[in-house]
Amino acid sequence: MPASGYELQDYKAIMYRTHTCGALRAEHIGQEVTICGWVDRIRNQGGLVFVNLRDRYGITQTAFAPEAGEDLLELARGLKMEYVVQVTGKVCARPVGQANPDMATGEIEVRPTQMTLLNKCNQPPVYPSIPELPSEDVRLQYRYLDLRRTAMQDALMLRHRMIKTLRDYTDAHGFIEVETPMLGRSTPEGARDYLVPSRVHPGKYYALPQSPQLYKQLLMIAGYDRYVQLARCFRDEDLRADRQPEFTQLDIEMSFVEMEDILTFMDGMIADLAKKILGLDLQLPLSRMDYDEAMERYGSDKPDLRFGMEIIDLTEFAKTVDFQVFRGPAEAGNRVRAIVVPQCADKYSRKAIDELTTYVKEDFKAKGLVWFKVENGDIASPTAKKFTDEEHKKILEITGAKDGDMILVVADTFDITCAALDGLRRRLAKELKLYDPKSMSFSWIVSFPMFEWNEEDNKWDAKHHPFTMPQPAELDLLDTAPEKVHAVAYDLVINGFEAGGGTVRIHDTNLQAKIFKLLNIDDQTAHERFGFLLDALKFGAPPHAGIALGVDRLVMLFGGYDNIRDVIAFPKTARATDLMTGAPGVVDDKQLDELSIQNTRKEEN
Amino acid sequence: MPASGYELQDYKAIMYRTHTCGALRAEHIGQEVTICGWVDRIRNQGGLVFVNLRDRYGITQTAFAPEAGEDLLELARGLKMEYVVQVTGKVCARPVGQANPDMATGEIEVRPTQMTLLNKCNQPPVYPSIPELPSEDVRLQYRYLDLRRTAMQDALMLRHRMIKTLRDYTDAHGFIEVETPMLGRSTPEGARDYLVPSRVHPGKYYALPQSPQLYKQLLMIAGYDRYVQLARCFRDEDLRADRQPEFTQLDIEMSFVEMEDILTFMDGMIADLAKKILGLDLQLPLSRMDYDEAMERYGSDKPDLRFGMEIIDLTEFAKTVDFQVFRGPAEAGNRVRAIVVPQCADKYSRKAIDELTTYVKEDFKAKGLVWFKVENGDIASPTAKKFTDEEHKKILEITGAKDGDMILVVADTFDITCAALDGLRRRLAKELKLYDPKSMSFSWIVSFPMFEWNEEDNKWDAKHHPFTMPQPAELDLLDTAPEKVHAVAYDLVINGFEAGGGTVRIHDTNLQAKIFKLLNIDDQTAHERFGFLLDALKFGAPPHAGIALGVDRLVMLFGGYDNIRDVIAFPKTARATDLMTGAPGVVDDKQLDELSIQNTRKEEN
């Protein structure tokens, strides 16, 4: 679409308008045109009334002069903001000195000869032309008004263009888009399913898909070779700030491929997207890092690589000191790790550091935070006296910290040191503006652990899903040390967020059976949940692999939005409510009767 | 995608194959290649073993000769149909006289030097290479095998290409694709909703959308101007042969438009689709016919215009005859109408005509069927003697029937004459092959009645939906004769099927209130159901209109398929069951507890 807006010239029938509010330029001067739009602004100036009309494509200034007649002028004076009008008039050059170079239509104005009021507008709680916003709840309740704002229209246009670009790229590369069912079977694994009672089969339920995982594997077995879908998915989880009960994923699966094929294809797709949407030239291949390395260097499997501040290990050093806060954990097999926050010693007061300590204690269950500021080539801190001069030197040597830097140390289990230092790293980089918020960092984290230990149920869980292929070189470890087995799994990380991930799938029934056994899923359970997939694997399943990207997240990251709700037309709140429609709502008993269900409890009001 | 299949040359990482099974041509002779695929056919011939490998892109013959070594030959002899293999070898010209011009890869064969068995296959209930099919139930249960058949792969490829073409066209014309929620509010109107119990709000339910109608109107109010979505929609109806509980519609809405704009735009879109998919040049504008005229001429609001056989009215004539079967209904205000079936008198025996009589009685509740054959310029029939010679002449004159034609007459209420003659017309045209089954007919039926009388509830119902604009010239009739008011509504009819339809919407709150009153929807009910839309109309709603096309139906018609399930990857049966996954299924009590619901009845097994 041209930036000037759509010209409506491609078909003959033009009832309401000849041009959009974004289309008129100097070249149209002298033409009679008809435009429609919302009143964005009104100014009475001398005998003139200026009315700016707005639509999706832009804003055009109309100027009602006395020559147009008193009736028309009167009508213009009666307009209010957000009224909808149709104006016919002549395109004129703006008077000398009044052109507006910031406006695409700023060289011209329309001098109306006719105006029709198409619709009025009550006083709206959100004005597109007024930057001050009401609370998000009001914006969500009057979403149709909030969506008039340029920022929201930009977000949805960006979303449209990104999705179109992804579809064009996959189509050009031989992918076929296949729509998979929304009314599927419940396979309680991972998150909670949304259920849909069946009327025709009382006591039975469909489930809305958490992902089209099983269907896309079946499509590979069916020989479709390259599948893509922009798939709506559902998870009935207690929502975090950046989650929605329904979300869209770009879902991809390929046959006769290994991880290398998927990553190389995806690199090309992401580079195409970055180029077309952001004008960015990404260097390919995108960087790749093993999960284990990412945890060591950044404490996270989705490290933000827009800045450094890597984690430094002090464990071996800690074993040599008297300071028990270090030595205790180090000798107990835990870890002592640090980050060096550059050139900030003067920016963090004792009070500010206390706040950081509270943060790592409360958010990550760390036992505490040890800190050193570097001054005149030595360390300064309340705990400085617990170390010898030699040890001071050693700390500076290992961390490489310089005058003005601050060293933050966490001594704890590996997991807690990871979480706390990752949290500190992100928080401090943001506070200290260590990176350009417009910069973008893309990387792959690969080779995740295959299993994670479920403390609660005392068993191994699949870190991805139970159809994930283990690293071929580690197959022998399945029997002896499952915790050491890595999966052929890969996540795309953008700016420290997981933008998506995937795995190579198991296409061998024997290996699949072995994994189920390890996951403590017995034959009957496996058959009940995934019987059709297990059957299908026996009928000539090709080697295959896939990936899914979170589209909402991707749009948010590409657009630089902070809130995922800003890139969704009609989002729900953290309580999964649609404030505009009031969904979910009470339904008629007759509807429940037909579904052979009844409520066991009503919501407390 | 080139017809020869995707060449996999666009990225470097090639693990499993260098070419697809559809890619190799004479130009590749001499190259060493690796291909992967399913064993489509095996022939032992002399000392040679020919194995055809199949993937989505085509079939390539591999020829295992003694020179390849006994081990490889032995491996080839052990292959079974649908095994998955990887073959490396040299591309060779087929021996003289053995090229197969019917096969895209027919000039070459691959002489293997290496083969890896990637997976075995149990004996499948459906073979892609064997034309005989098991029952549809078996095909649905093993859908992943059924989907291997070329006919099914063609259907899904056609679907993909049609959807891509529609998306490209709308994008090029300034439409923005917006995803609307699946978890919405139940607005019991028309068909039954699928409900989704809310866990967070016990006793409350989401509903899956029957269409994004309200959301797309809200997007117009929000100023999005041109909206499109390929939207999944849900209706919990008792299924007819060509319905599915979930279906996909191409959903469109435009602002500042009238019917003329929508039809002209859609004409261009359909012409583009017909050209790109079928190579057809449609003459534009597509023909248009008023609903009233369609009912008079064809007895249907979705007439099949691939053939003539229009309905002829005999009511005035019937009033003048003694024959009470004609005169009675004619004088009672009912209708006597006929079709002339050309050149078939010798093809329909008395017994065959008796069968037609049973058909109109049983399927359409007609009281009977009167028939005349035209012989030697006169009519012949068991009832011929009930008419005078003059009347015989008159019948021939009015109907224009000629020697060899057959006249079929139904005397009944207008509705029954419509239904019965429409049924006869379709059935006989098919039996007599009056049209080329590959021909396509596109037309618009416009100006539908606004209301239809609901006998059961003794009230007016909206024929489309309650937001439909009445014809402006007939607004006065709303108070006096609502049955005479027509809507600004339009249906796209292809080959006698409704492919989609739409309306101009009401954007005026006062008119909307008046329509609700006529439909006996009181303020409170209106507010409960559509409150957010009614509110939104008060905040500057632009004039707007839209349309939705049934994508499954459209693909079926373009592809010439008889069954809508053949253009859906994973369809459900008429009992809304997925025979492959077993959905809907029984769920854990724990899941129901969390949703605060319980079953009131279990399905009889």
Interface residues (C-beta under 8 A of the other chain):
Chain A: M1 G5 Y6 D10 Y11 K12 A13 I14 M15 Y16 R17 T20 C36 W38 R54 D55 R56 Y57 E82 Y83 V84 Q86 L118 N119 K120 C121 N122 P124 Y142 R143 Y144 L145 L147 R148 Q153 L156 M157 H160 I163 K164 R167 D171 H173 G174 I176 E177 V178 E179 T180 P181 M182 L183 G184 R185 S186 P188 R192 D193 Y194 L195 V196 P197 S198 R199 V200 H201 P202 G203 K204 Y205 Y206 A207 L208 L214 Y215 L218 L219 I221 A222 G223 Y224 D225 R226 R232 F234 D236 D238 P245 E246 T248 S255 F256 V257 E258 E260 D261 L263 T264 F265 G268 H507 D508 G531 F532 A536 K538 F539 G540 A541 P542 P543 I568 A569 F570 K572 R575 A576 T577 D578 M580 T581 G582 A583 P584 G585 V586 V587 D588 Q591 D593 E594 L595 S596 I597 Q598 N599 T600 R601 K602 E603
Chain B: M1 G5 Y6 D10 Y11 K12 A13 I14 M15 Y16 R17 T20 C36 W38 R54 D55 R56 Y57 E82 Y83 V84 Q86 L118 N119 K120 C121 N122 P124 Y142 R143 Y144 L145 L147 R148 Q153 L156 M157 H160 I163 K164 R167 D171 H173 G174 I176 E177 V178 E179 T180 P181 M182 L183 G184 R185 S186 P188 R192 D193 Y194 L195 V196 P197 S198 R199 V200 H201 P202 G203 K204 Y205 Y206 A207 L208 L214 Y215 L218 L219 I221 A222 G223 Y224 D225 R226 R232 F234 D236 D238 P245 E246 T248 S255 F256 V257 E258 E260 D261 L263 T264 F265 G268 H507 D508 G531 F532 A536 K538 F539 G540 A541 P542 P543 I568 A569 F570 K572 R575 A576 T577 D578 M580 T581 G582 A583 P584 G585 V586 V587 D588 Q591 D593 E594 L595 S596 I597 Q598 N599 T600 R601 K602 E603
